[in-house]
Amino acid sequence: MRLRDLYVLSAVIESGSMTKAVEGLGVSQSAVSQMIADLEAALGVRLLDHNPRGAQATIYGDILLRHGRAAFDELRHGIREIEFLATIF
């Protein structure tokens, strides 16, 4: 599982569709579809439900998104800590 894939999943869920997510991500729709498919294959569950209005997270997608956000928050904190320490030493 790659952080980029989690970021893409987050963008799709937050925007409500792959088409809208593609606009903000600067990658092709086929690349986004492949990243989501790879995540689903790795986990063995569907992360998104597709309907006429777009894409919506399944219960599994919600769980992964919630924990992915926590991981990204921790990474941001770590980067800030490194940046702070780099100014001292």
Helices and strands as residue ranges (DSSP letters): H 3-15, H 18-25, H 29-43, E 48-51, E 54-57, H 59-88
